[in-house]
Amino acid sequence: MGQLEPINNRPNPYSTIDNWVELPDNRNWGSTAGVDIDPDGRHLWAIDRCGGNSCAGSNLDPILKIDPNGNVVTAIGGGLMLFPHGLHVDRDGNIWVTDGQGPDAGNPATAGKGHVVYKLSPEGEILLILGQPGIAGDGTDALLETPCDVVTDADGNIYVGDGHGGQNAGAAEGTVARIVKFDRDGNLIKYWGGWGSDAGQLKTPHALDIDSRNRLIVGDRGNNRLQIFDLSGNYIGEFKSFSRPSGIYITDDDMIYVADSESEFDNERNPGWHAGIRVGSLLDGIVDYFIDGTVTAYPEGSNPEGVAVDAAGNVFGAVVSGGGAMVKSSRR
């Protein structure tokens, strides 16, 4: 399904503004990844890892609400997380964030944190916690292990991409790499996947979204593919045309925006492909557009890891390295 050769030469009908958001109070962007759109279609929610690549020991609020002019209007979540990673805004405007690392015995500031998903109100009230802070799961129950991303369906069921380490050197059978489904109250329903490269298996389920046909689209980053499941976990198919997916966003017409942040870091991971944001249709897996990922204000290798699209069609990229930034791409 889809195209298999490297796709780096599609048209780019967008103009991009690097470092679109300036943080208040002389605060500097750290690493980021998670980004989504508020139900109003105009405001953006994004994470900032507290000015660095971790929030351990920091009381800065890592979850930011940004208005259409690039101003931060709300900040929440201070002191909760080590490594805010995936971010999802549900239909009611609640904010879901994965805490994608766990405690480090050499750093007391990390104790009792990580390996969970938080559901927060827009004001920052904790509404639900999936997993147990500071306790890593083994992939056999409701405990989580370095969860990557989270999304909810129309019935309120929750899907978590669990296990960030599946793409790492040394990963093997038994490495956590699965999709975990919970009901709206956080009760475990089922899980599926498992580490590997066969159909339905996973190596770092880094990004999740649901399309108009109620199919779960998984950015299976370690396998350089998108996998498609129904909401019960049955495998439907895959696309390899969107490169190495770190972030995905699906619009109502089933156009998919896929951020690849890693292909140019290590040619062994995805030879021939360039990092950036690929845009195409889930109907056929054909890539129509390619927004080059290089952020000129930061060192080579700084690319968007998360992606979201507002109601006006503006594309936002959350830059994972090089100091962090939020980039905005608008149609010319």
Buried (B, 14 or more C-beta within 10 A) or exposed (E): EBBEEBBBEBEBEBEBBBBBBBBEEEBEBBBBBBBBBBEEEBBBBBBBBBBBBBBBEBEBBBBBBBBBEBEBEBBBBBEBBBBBBBBBBBEEEBBBBBBBBBBBEEEEEBBEBBBBBBBBEBEBEEEBBBBBBBBBBEBEEBBBBBBBBBBBBEEEBBBBBBBBBBBEEEBEEEBBBBBBBBEBEBEBBEBBBBBBEEEBBBBBBBBBBBBEEEBBBBBBBBBBBBBBBEBEBEBBEBBBBBBBBBBBBBBEEBBBBBBBBBBBBEEEBBEEBBBBBBBBEBEEBBBEBBBBBBBEEBEEBBBBBBBBBBEEEBBBBBBBBBBBBBBBBBEE
